[in-house]
Each structure stands twice: as C-alpha cells, then as structure tokens.
Amino acid sequence: MAMVVALENMGSSRGIQIPDTIIEQFGLGEQVDIQVVNGDLVITNGRKPREGWDAAFERAGSSVNDELLLENLPRNRFDQEEWDW
C-alpha cells in the first residue's frame, strides 16, 4: 500500500504523521527504528527478533510432560521416498 503524506515542521526538524491504522497493523509502539536502506527510508517496529520469547516460554510452563504429536502419524510419501533416515 502506498500513501503520500506531507512533511510537517516539528520544531527545528520535520516529520510525518503515521495513521493509526498503520500503527496498529504493524504493532508500532512508542518508539520505532529508522534507517536508510538502498536510498529508501525504512521504519520498523524497533523490536528485536525473538523479543519476548523467553517470557512466552515461561508462561507456557514446563515441557516435561508434553506429548510428541507427530510420533504416531503414519509415514507419508516424503518420509518413504525423499527423507534420509
């Protein structure tokens, strides 16, 4: 989706306003990362890859009693012909 927005004076700088729909769609928080990539201005949500995974794993609890769901499935053509066991 392309959108044209005006550069607005903001003190001694200039900036753009990002519509709420885009902020929600991309999960932008209070800060974003900006960088120039191949001559384009790129704005990202500023989160690190896998940020929050540790906390999510903690909330999921122990895996000691987890069942391996794929163990009881019959072998398929890929398993029989293409996969090296």
Contact map, one row per residue, 1 for C-alpha under 8 A:
1110000000000000000000000000000000000000000000000000000000000000000000000000000000000
1111000000000000000000000000000000000000000000000000000000000000000000000000000000000
1111100000000000000000000000000000000000000000000000000000000000000000000000000000000
0111110000000000000000000000000000000000000000000000000000000000000000000000000000000
0011111000000001100000000000000000000000000000000000000000000000000000000000000000000
0001111100000001000000000000000000000000000000000000000000000000000000000000000000000
0000111110000111000000000000000000000000000000000000000000000000000000000000000000000
0000011111000111000000000000000000000000000000000000000000000000000000000000000000000
0000001111111110000000000000000000000000000000000000000000000000000000000000000000000
0000000111111110000000000000000000000000000000000000000000000000000000000000000000000
0000000011111100000000000000000000000000000000000000000000000000000000000000000000000
0000000011111100000000000000000000000000000000000000000000000000000000000000000000000
0000000011111110000000000000000000000000000000000000000000000000000000000000000000000
0000001111111111000000000000000000000000000000000000000000000000000000000000000000000
0000001111001111100000000000000000000000000000000000000000000000000000000000000000000
0000111100000111110000000000000000000000000000000000000000000000000000000000000000000
0000100000000011111000000000000000000000000000000000000000000000000000000000000000000
0000000000000001111101100000000000000000000000000000000000000000000000000000000000000
0000000000000000111111100000000000000000000000000000000000000000000000000000000000000
0000000000000000011111110000000000000000000000000000000000000000000000000000000000000
0000000000000000001111111000000000000000000000000000000000000000000000000000000000000
0000000000000000011111111100000000000000000000000000000000000000000000000000000000000
0000000000000000011111111111100000000000000000000000000000000000000000000000000000000
0000000000000000000111111111000000000000000000000000000000000000000000000000000000000
0000000000000000000011111111000000000000000000000000000000000000000000000000000000000
0000000000000000000001111111000000000000000010000000000000000000000000000000000000000
0000000000000000000000111111100000000000000010000000000000000000000000000000000000000
0000000000000000000000111111111100000000000111000000000000000000000000000000000000000
0000000000000000000000100011111100000000000010000000000000000000000000000000000000000
0000000000000000000000000001111100000000000000000000000000000000000000000000000000000
0000000000000000000000000001111110000000000011000000000000000000000000000000000000000
0000000000000000000000000001111111000000001111000000000000000000000000000000000000000
0000000000000000000000000000001111100000001111000000000000000000000000000000000000000
0000000000000000000000000000000111110000111100000000000000000000000000000000000000000
0000000000000000000000000000000011111000111000000000000000000000000000000000000000000
0000000000000000000000000000000001111111110000000000000000000000000000000000000000000
0000000000000000000000000000000000111111110000000000000000000000000000000000000000000
0000000000000000000000000000000000011111000000000000000000000000000000000000000000000
0000000000000000000000000000000000011111100000000000000000000000000000000000000000000
0000000000000000000000000000000000011111110000000000000000000000000000000000000000000
0000000000000000000000000000000001111011111000000000000000000000000000000000000000000
0000000000000000000000000000000001111001111100000000000000000000000000000000000000000
0000000000000000000000000000000111100000111110000000000000000000000000000000000000000
0000000000000000000000000001000111000000011111000000000000000000000000000000000000000
0000000000000000000000000111101110000000001111100000000000000000000000000000000000000
0000000000000000000000000001001110000000000111110000000000000000000000000000000000000
0000000000000000000000000000000000000000000011111010000000000000000000000000000000000
0000000000000000000000000000000000000000000001111110000000000000000000000000000000000
0000000000000000000000000000000000000000000000111110000000000000000000000000000000000
0000000000000000000000000000000000000000000000011111100000000000000000000000000000000
0000000000000000000000000000000000000000000000111111110000000000000000000000000000000
0000000000000000000000000000000000000000000000000111111100000000000000000000000000000
0000000000000000000000000000000000000000000000000111111110000000000000000000000000000
0000000000000000000000000000000000000000000000000011111111000000000000000000000000000
0000000000000000000000000000000000000000000000000001111111100000000000000000000000000
0000000000000000000000000000000000000000000000000001111111110000000000000000000000000
0000000000000000000000000000000000000000000000000000111111111000000000000000000000000
0000000000000000000000000000000000000000000000000000011111111100000000000000000000000
0000000000000000000000000000000000000000000000000000001111111000000000000000000000000
0000000000000000000000000000000000000000000000000000000111111100000000000000000000000
0000000000000000000000000000000000000000000000000000000011111110000000000000000000000
0000000000000000000000000000000000000000000000000000000001011111100000000000000000000
0000000000000000000000000000000000000000000000000000000000001111110000000000000000000
0000000000000000000000000000000000000000000000000000000000000111110000000000000000000
0000000000000000000000000000000000000000000000000000000000000111111000000000000000000
0000000000000000000000000000000000000000000000000000000000000011111100000000000000000
0000000000000000000000000000000000000000000000000000000000000000111110000000000000000
0000000000000000000000000000000000000000000000000000000000000000011111100000000000000
0000000000000000000000000000000000000000000000000000000000000000001111111000000000000
0000000000000000000000000000000000000000000000000000000000000000000111111000000000000
0000000000000000000000000000000000000000000000000000000000000000000111111000000000000
0000000000000000000000000000000000000000000000000000000000000000000011111100000000000
0000000000000000000000000000000000000000000000000000000000000000000011111110000000000
0000000000000000000000000000000000000000000000000000000000000000000000011111000000000
0000000000000000000000000000000000000000000000000000000000000000000000001111111100000
0000000000000000000000000000000000000000000000000000000000000000000000000111111100000
0000000000000000000000000000000000000000000000000000000000000000000000000011111111000
0000000000000000000000000000000000000000000000000000000000000000000000000011111111100
0000000000000000000000000000000000000000000000000000000000000000000000000011111111100
0000000000000000000000000000000000000000000000000000000000000000000000000011111111100
0000000000000000000000000000000000000000000000000000000000000000000000000000111111100
0000000000000000000000000000000000000000000000000000000000000000000000000000111111110
0000000000000000000000000000000000000000000000000000000000000000000000000000011111111
0000000000000000000000000000000000000000000000000000000000000000000000000000000001111
0000000000000000000000000000000000000000000000000000000000000000000000000000000000111
